[in-house]
């Protein structure tokens, strides 16, 4: 598996980082997405999927934070050739976890 590096920042919150893990299976692109946890998503099982991501700690390098968050949420350390996909800024303060793609 090869990982993409993605940095995400929000206008009203701390920087967040995540990994978009992908592979090709019989020429079909497959990506790893996860169902968010926590009380906000407790009763929102349908249609709520996202890349594994989380808050980058103060002083932490963005890439290292993204790897740490991936491991915390998925349970293993991703490996492969990483490259940055860029930044996404969410300017909807009432929906801090909704990313405009």
C-alpha positions as CSV (number, residue, x, y, z in Angstrom):
1,X,0.0,0.0,0.0
2,X,1.1,3.5,-0.7
3,X,0.0,6.5,1.3
4,X,-0.9,10.0,0.3
5,X,-0.1,12.8,2.7
6,X,-2.8,15.4,3.1
7,X,-2.8,18.4,5.3
8,X,-6.0,20.0,6.5
9,X,-6.4,23.3,8.3
10,X,-9.5,24.9,9.6
11,X,-10.2,28.6,10.1
12,X,-11.4,28.3,13.7
13,X,-9.6,25.2,15.0
14,X,-6.2,23.8,15.3
15,X,-4.4,22.3,12.3
16,X,-5.3,18.8,11.4
17,X,-3.5,16.2,9.3
18,X,-4.5,12.9,7.7
19,X,-3.4,10.2,5.4
20,X,-5.3,9.1,2.4
21,X,-4.2,5.5,1.9
22,X,-4.8,3.9,-1.5
23,X,-3.9,1.0,-3.7
24,X,-4.7,-0.4,-7.1
25,X,-6.5,-3.8,-7.0
26,X,-6.9,-5.3,-10.5
27,X,-6.5,-1.8,-12.0
28,X,-9.2,-0.5,-9.7
29,X,-8.4,2.4,-7.4
30,X,-9.3,1.6,-3.8
31,X,-9.0,4.2,-0.9
32,X,-9.2,3.6,2.8
33,X,-11.9,5.7,4.6
34,X,-13.2,5.4,8.1
35,X,-16.3,6.2,10.1
36,X,-15.5,9.0,12.6
37,X,-15.9,8.2,16.3
38,X,-16.9,10.3,19.3
39,X,-20.1,11.7,20.6
40,X,-20.8,13.9,17.6
41,X,-21.0,10.9,15.3
42,X,-22.6,8.4,17.7
43,X,-26.0,8.5,15.9
44,X,-24.8,9.4,12.4
45,X,-23.9,6.0,11.0
46,X,-25.1,6.6,7.4
47,X,-23.1,8.6,5.0
48,X,-20.4,9.8,7.4
49,X,-17.0,8.6,6.1
50,X,-13.7,10.4,5.9
51,X,-10.0,9.9,5.7
52,X,-8.3,9.1,9.0
53,X,-7.2,12.4,10.5
54,X,-6.8,14.4,13.6
55,X,-5.4,17.4,15.4
56,X,-1.7,18.2,15.1
57,X,-0.1,18.8,18.4
58,X,1.7,22.1,19.2
59,X,5.3,21.9,17.8
60,X,4.6,18.7,15.9
61,X,5.6,18.4,12.3
62,X,2.4,18.1,10.1
63,X,3.6,14.9,8.4
64,X,4.5,13.2,11.7
65,X,1.2,14.2,13.2
66,X,-0.7,12.8,10.3
67,X,1.2,9.5,10.7
68,X,0.5,9.5,14.5
69,X,-3.2,10.2,14.0
70,X,-3.5,7.5,11.3
71,X,-2.0,4.9,13.7
72,X,-4.2,6.0,16.6
73,X,-7.4,5.7,14.5
74,X,-6.6,2.7,12.3
75,X,-4.2,0.7,14.4
76,X,-1.1,0.4,12.1
77,X,1.6,2.7,10.7
78,X,1.2,3.3,7.0
79,X,4.2,2.9,4.7
80,X,5.0,3.7,1.1
81,X,5.8,6.7,-1.0
82,X,4.2,9.7,0.6
83,X,3.5,13.0,-1.2
84,X,1.5,16.1,-0.1
85,X,-1.9,16.6,-1.7
86,X,-2.1,20.1,-0.4
87,X,-4.3,22.1,2.0
88,X,-8.0,22.3,2.4
89,X,-9.5,25.2,4.4
90,X,-13.0,24.9,5.7
91,X,-14.6,28.3,6.2
92,X,-17.9,26.8,7.6
93,X,-17.5,27.3,11.4
94,X,-20.7,25.4,12.2
95,X,-19.5,22.4,10.3
96,X,-15.8,22.0,11.3
97,X,-15.6,18.3,10.1
98,X,-17.3,18.8,6.7
99,X,-14.6,19.1,4.0
100,X,-15.4,20.7,0.7
101,X,-14.2,18.3,-2.0
